[in-house]
Amino acid sequence: MDGVYGMSTYTVEELDEIADEYLGRLDDPMNTDDPKWIRRREKRIRKLARQKE
């Protein structure tokens, strides 16, 4: 298990784009997600991307 369910099929570039989207949510005033959760998710996705390099 890669720790981020279903993300192992994405390329490094796609994973970085997804992580960037999560960071973009932090600045969105309509965002209702916990900022800690968003950052934690973003870091897990970036870690997976680095492992795939």
Biotite code that builds the C-alpha atoms (Angstrom):
import biotite.structure as struc

atoms = struc.array([
    struc.Atom([0.000, 0.000, 0.000], chain_id="A", res_id=1, res_name="MET", atom_name="CA", element="C"),
    struc.Atom([1.382, 3.381, -0.948], chain_id="A", res_id=2, res_name="ASP", atom_name="CA", element="C"),
    struc.Atom([-0.234, 5.312, 1.891], chain_id="A", res_id=3, res_name="GLY", atom_name="CA", element="C"),
    struc.Atom([-2.289, 7.424, -0.489], chain_id="A", res_id=4, res_name="VAL", atom_name="CA", element="C"),
    struc.Atom([-4.959, 5.086, -1.783], chain_id="A", res_id=5, res_name="TYR", atom_name="CA", element="C"),
    struc.Atom([-5.091, 4.874, -5.566], chain_id="A", res_id=6, res_name="GLY", atom_name="CA", element="C"),
    struc.Atom([-2.295, 7.380, -6.196], chain_id="A", res_id=7, res_name="MET", atom_name="CA", element="C"),
    struc.Atom([0.336, 4.836, -7.251], chain_id="A", res_id=8, res_name="SER", atom_name="CA", element="C"),
    struc.Atom([-0.938, 4.887, -10.837], chain_id="A", res_id=9, res_name="THR", atom_name="CA", element="C"),
    struc.Atom([-0.243, 8.617, -11.317], chain_id="A", res_id=10, res_name="TYR", atom_name="CA", element="C"),
    struc.Atom([2.966, 10.018, -12.780], chain_id="A", res_id=11, res_name="THR", atom_name="CA", element="C"),
    struc.Atom([5.332, 12.224, -10.766], chain_id="A", res_id=12, res_name="VAL", atom_name="CA", element="C"),
    struc.Atom([4.095, 15.304, -12.639], chain_id="A", res_id=13, res_name="GLU", atom_name="CA", element="C"),
    struc.Atom([0.455, 14.450, -11.972], chain_id="A", res_id=14, res_name="GLU", atom_name="CA", element="C"),
    struc.Atom([1.143, 13.896, -8.280], chain_id="A", res_id=15, res_name="LEU", atom_name="CA", element="C"),
    struc.Atom([2.893, 17.270, -8.013], chain_id="A", res_id=16, res_name="ASP", atom_name="CA", element="C"),
    struc.Atom([-0.090, 18.946, -9.711], chain_id="A", res_id=17, res_name="GLU", atom_name="CA", element="C"),
    struc.Atom([-2.488, 17.290, -7.279], chain_id="A", res_id=18, res_name="ILE", atom_name="CA", element="C"),
    struc.Atom([-0.348, 18.383, -4.326], chain_id="A", res_id=19, res_name="ALA", atom_name="CA", element="C"),
    struc.Atom([-0.334, 21.948, -5.694], chain_id="A", res_id=20, res_name="ASP", atom_name="CA", element="C"),
    struc.Atom([-4.140, 21.841, -5.921], chain_id="A", res_id=21, res_name="GLU", atom_name="CA", element="C"),
    struc.Atom([-4.313, 20.868, -2.251], chain_id="A", res_id=22, res_name="TYR", atom_name="CA", element="C"),
    struc.Atom([-2.101, 23.818, -1.323], chain_id="A", res_id=23, res_name="LEU", atom_name="CA", element="C"),
    struc.Atom([-4.313, 26.093, -3.396], chain_id="A", res_id=24, res_name="GLY", atom_name="CA", element="C"),
    struc.Atom([-7.255, 25.099, -1.226], chain_id="A", res_id=25, res_name="ARG", atom_name="CA", element="C"),
    struc.Atom([-5.612, 26.724, 1.779], chain_id="A", res_id=26, res_name="LEU", atom_name="CA", element="C"),
    struc.Atom([-6.133, 30.171, 0.241], chain_id="A", res_id=27, res_name="ASP", atom_name="CA", element="C"),
    struc.Atom([-9.702, 29.478, -0.895], chain_id="A", res_id=28, res_name="ASP", atom_name="CA", element="C"),
    struc.Atom([-12.170, 31.339, 1.362], chain_id="A", res_id=29, res_name="PRO", atom_name="CA", element="C"),
    struc.Atom([-14.863, 28.753, 0.539], chain_id="A", res_id=30, res_name="MET", atom_name="CA", element="C"),
    struc.Atom([-12.694, 25.898, 1.823], chain_id="A", res_id=31, res_name="ASN", atom_name="CA", element="C"),
    struc.Atom([-14.181, 24.072, 4.801], chain_id="A", res_id=32, res_name="THR", atom_name="CA", element="C"),
    struc.Atom([-11.433, 21.445, 5.191], chain_id="A", res_id=33, res_name="ASP", atom_name="CA", element="C"),
    struc.Atom([-9.041, 21.536, 8.122], chain_id="A", res_id=34, res_name="ASP", atom_name="CA", element="C"),
    struc.Atom([-5.775, 23.227, 7.014], chain_id="A", res_id=35, res_name="PRO", atom_name="CA", element="C"),
    struc.Atom([-3.754, 20.631, 8.948], chain_id="A", res_id=36, res_name="LYS", atom_name="CA", element="C"),
    struc.Atom([-5.474, 17.837, 7.030], chain_id="A", res_id=37, res_name="TRP", atom_name="CA", element="C"),
    struc.Atom([-4.779, 19.571, 3.696], chain_id="A", res_id=38, res_name="ILE", atom_name="CA", element="C"),
    struc.Atom([-1.085, 20.050, 4.494], chain_id="A", res_id=39, res_name="ARG", atom_name="CA", element="C"),
    struc.Atom([-0.759, 16.468, 5.725], chain_id="A", res_id=40, res_name="ARG", atom_name="CA", element="C"),
    struc.Atom([-2.380, 15.145, 2.534], chain_id="A", res_id=41, res_name="ARG", atom_name="CA", element="C"),
    struc.Atom([-0.182, 17.364, 0.354], chain_id="A", res_id=42, res_name="GLU", atom_name="CA", element="C"),
    struc.Atom([2.971, 16.118, 2.088], chain_id="A", res_id=43, res_name="LYS", atom_name="CA", element="C"),
    struc.Atom([1.947, 12.484, 1.664], chain_id="A", res_id=44, res_name="ARG", atom_name="CA", element="C"),
    struc.Atom([1.334, 13.000, -2.050], chain_id="A", res_id=45, res_name="ILE", atom_name="CA", element="C"),
    struc.Atom([4.674, 14.776, -2.521], chain_id="A", res_id=46, res_name="ARG", atom_name="CA", element="C"),
    struc.Atom([6.446, 11.992, -0.601], chain_id="A", res_id=47, res_name="LYS", atom_name="CA", element="C"),
    struc.Atom([4.930, 9.438, -2.962], chain_id="A", res_id=48, res_name="LEU", atom_name="CA", element="C"),
    struc.Atom([6.026, 11.529, -5.954], chain_id="A", res_id=49, res_name="ALA", atom_name="CA", element="C"),
    struc.Atom([9.620, 11.669, -4.644], chain_id="A", res_id=50, res_name="ARG", atom_name="CA", element="C"),
    struc.Atom([9.600, 7.884, -4.148], chain_id="A", res_id=51, res_name="GLN", atom_name="CA", element="C"),
    struc.Atom([8.579, 7.404, -7.779], chain_id="A", res_id=52, res_name="LYS", atom_name="CA", element="C"),
    struc.Atom([11.461, 9.506, -9.117], chain_id="A", res_id=53, res_name="GLU", atom_name="CA", element="C"),
])
